[in-house]
Structure formats: C-alpha cells, structure tokens
Amino acid sequence: MIRIAATLLSAVMLAPVSALAENMVSEAPANAEVYFVQPGDGDTVQSPVTVVFGLRNMGVAPAGTDKEGTGHHHLLIDTDVPSDLSKPLPATDQIKHFGGGQTETEIMLSPGEHTLQLLLGNYAHVPHRDPVMSEKITITVE
C-alpha cells in the first residue's frame, strides 16, 4: 500500500514538471539553419581557436528573451548532442552557452583532433522542437 501511494505521489509531483518542460519548447522555422562560418571542417588551427557562428532564417536573441523565430547559440565541444532535447541544455566544459546573443568566441583547445557542433536553444536554453543544429565538424589544433 505504501509503495502504491509513493508511486502515485511521484506521478502527481512529476506531472507539473513535464508539463512545464513541454511549455518551454519553441518552434523553429522549417528552413532554419545554424552553421560554422569559421573554422571549417578539416581545418588545422592554432589555440585559441576563433569560432564564428552563422544562422539563417532565424534571429539571435539573448537567453530570457521569448520571441518567436529566435534563439541563441550553444557550442558542443568533443561531445554528442544530448539525447533528451526537451530539457534545458546543461552548461559544462563541453556545452558552452552563448546566452548573451554572441555570434563568435575564442576557445582554448589542447593540441590534437576535436569535434565542434552548434545547437540553437530558445529563451530557456531548450532546443527547438525540430532542433536547429549544425553538422559536426572536426578540426585539428597544432
């Protein structure tokens, strides 16, 4: 009986959280594209690496600005896109947030091969319903 009550209580408590997460998801135009202006796939570069973000058919807006057709950049370094894109992206050494609306950055990378990928997030750092993400590129740092 206690186990059933605990299960029901958990379900009731989690329902608002999943509803809240669903409300944080935004739509993106079907033709939206995010891409790297620089570096290019296969480039050999020096650290610090200048990374310039490109975006087509959407606007850039800072985190916290809930405006249709906008988002802000997240740079994924040596990692895959998270499996659950219905939640805000975590801020880690491998997932860099550009919530100020930045469109370029410099990053320090150790010598060797690295992967980079861009993922657009909405006002709440949640990827759009149809995620706007770049191809993953590989660069070599000398």
N, C-alpha and C positions, 0 to 999 in steps of 0.2 A: 504494500500500500504506500509506504514511504517512497519507494522507487518510482511509482506511477506519479505521485504528487510532485516529486522533484523533476521528472521528465516534463510534466505539464507546465510547471513553473518556468523551466528553462525555455520551453517553446514560446510561452507568453512573453518572456523577457527578451528573447531574440527577435520576435516579430517586428517590433518597432525599429530595431537596428537595421534589419534587412530592408524594411520599407524606407528608412532614412537613406540608406546607401543607394537604393533604386532612385530616389528623388535627386540624388547628386549626379546622376549620369546625364550627360548632354548629348545632343545630336550634332553631327558634323555634316557639312555638305558632302554629297557623294563624290564630288570631284576634288576634294581637299587633298593636298599633298605636302608632306614635310620631307626635306632632303638636305644634304650637306652641300654648301657652296664650296667649302674647303674644310678639311683635306678631302681628296678624292680617294676612292677605293684603290688600294695598292700603292698609295704614296709612301715614300720614305721621308720622314720628317725629323726635326730636332725638338727636344723638350726645352721649354714649354711649347706645347702644341696649340696653335691658334685654330679654333673651331668656329666656323661661321654657319649659322642655321638658315635654311631657306623654307619659306611657306607659301603655298599657292592656294587661292580660293578660300582663304580664311584670314582673319586678322589676329594679331598678337595683342593680348590684354593681360595685365598683371593678375596673379592669383587673388582671389577675392572679388574680382570683377565678373559678375554673372551677366554676360552679354552674348546673345545668340551669335553663332558663327565665329567665336573667338576661342583662344586657348593660349597656353604658354608651354615653353619647351622643357623637356626632361632629356638629359643625355645619359644613355646607358653605356657603361664602360666595362668591357670584358664580362658581360652578363647577358642572359636572355631576357626577353620581355616577361614580366611576371605572369603567372598562369591565371590569376584572378584579376581581371581588369575592371571589376565593378567596385573596387575599393580605391581609396587614395593611394598614390604611389608612395612608398617609403622613401625617406631621404637617407641615403647611405653613401659610402665611398664609391659605390658602383652605379648609383642612380642619383645624378646631380639635378637639382631643381633650379629653374630659372624663373621663379615666380615674380620677379620684378619686370618681366617682359623683355629680358635681354635676348638679343639675337646673335650674340657671339661671346666667346670666352677663351681664356688660355688655361690649359690644364697641364700639370706635370705628370709625365708618364715615364716609367723606367724603360731602359733600352729593351728592345725586343718587339714582338708582334702583339698588337692589341686590336680589339674589335670595338666599334662605336656604332650606336644606333640612336635615333631620335624618336621620341614618343611624345605626342602632344597631350597635355592634360587640360581640363577645364578649370573653372574658378576654384574648385576644391581639390585639385591635383588628381582628379579621376579621369582616366582616358575616356574618350568619347565612345558612344555606343558602337559605332563602327570605327575601331581605333585608327587614328591618323599616325602612322609610323613609317619611318624610312626603311630602306633596305639596310641590312647590317653591312658595314664596311670594315675592311681590315687595313691597318696601317702598320708600318714598321718604324720604330723610333730608334735612331742611331745613338 
